[in-house]
Amino acid sequence: MAPLRITTDVDMDGVAILGPAGNLDADTSEDLTRAVTAVLTRHRVTHLVVDLLRVSSLDPVALDTLLGARATALQAGASFRVMRPHHTVRRVLHLAGTCQLLMHGRLPAARSGPTGMTNGTIQ
């Protein structure tokens, strides 16, 4: 198991960018959790960004870690988003229904209401 390498950059405006490199999975997710905790503890962070450009794979445990990182950042008063996911990683985010939430900070628009109707038509 290769360790996850994570770069950290925090600017004067409180924008923190974490850049993990490698496979983000059950074996390496704790490394990202520690990095998130460290940057939020050591710096006055207003925006936390996780740059996924150098992440080659993402498993369900790692996806939960990203969602946990988002919750931790929001609880600390910082916004959170991921950026530049590789095609394979973006696909995982889409399939899990978390791409909009993690990349843009919002859930996708609801396709149907509680009755299964959209724009007056039954789906």
N, C-alpha and C positions, 0 to 999 in steps of 0.2 A: 504494500500500500504506500503510495507516494503521498507525502504531506501536501496539504493545500497551501499554496503560497498566497499571501494576501498583502497587497500594498495599501497604504493608508495615506491620504492627502487631505488636509483640512486647511481651508483658506481663511482669511481674516473676516469674512462675512459669515462664518459658521457652516459653510458647505463642506461636508465630509464625503469623500469618495473612497469606497473600499473596492479594491480590484482583485478579487480572487482569481487564481489561475490553477487549472487542473480539473479533476473530476469533483463535483460537489455531490456528495452522496452520504450514506449513513456513517461511513468511516471518517469523513472530513467535515461534516456539518457542525460539529462542536467547535472547530477552529473558527468558523464564521461567527458563531454565537459569541465566542470570546472576543473576537475583533469588534463586533458591534457594541458589546458591553464596554470594552476598553475605550473606544472612541467617544461614546456617549458620556462616560465617566470622566475622562481626562480633558475634554474640550467642551466649549459652549457651542453645541451643534444646533443649527436651525433647519438644515436639510441634510438627510442622509441618503446617499446614492450608492447602490451596489452595481458596479460595472461588470456585466457578465460576459464581456467580449472574449475573455480568455478561459471561460468555463466550457469544457467540451461535453459534459453530460450532467444531467440533473435528475436525481431520483426522487421518489415520493417523500423520503425523510428530509432531503434537502429542500424540497418545496415547502414542507412544514416549517423548516428553519427560516426560510425567507419570510413566510407569513408571521412567524414569531418575531423576527427582526423588525418587521413593519410595526407590529403591536408594541414592541419595546420602544421604538423610535417615537411613535405617536404618544405613548405614555410619558416620554421624556420631553414632549413638547416640540418635537422635530417632525418635519414631513419625511416621507420615505418613498423611494421608487427604485426600480431596477432599470438599467438601460443597456442597450447594445447586446441583447442575447443572441448567441449564435443560432442558426436556423434550427438545429436539433433542440436546443434549450427553449427557444420560442415555441416550438411545437408542443413541448411538455406543458408550458404555461397555458397555451390555448386549450389543449385537451383537458386540463384541470379546471378550466374556466377562471383562471386567475390572472391572465395576461393584462386585462384592463386595470384591474385593481393594483397589481404590482408595478406596472409600467406607467400608469396615468393617475393612480390614486382614486379610481372610482370603479364601481361595478358596471358591467355592460347594461344597457337599457333592457328592461324586462320585455320579453317577447310575448308574454301572455299574462292575463290577470288570474285570479284565483278560480275563475270559472272556465278557464281555457280559451277565452275569447280574446282576439286581437282585432282592433278596428271593426268590431261588430261581427266578425266571422268566427265560427267555431273551428278550432284547429284539430 
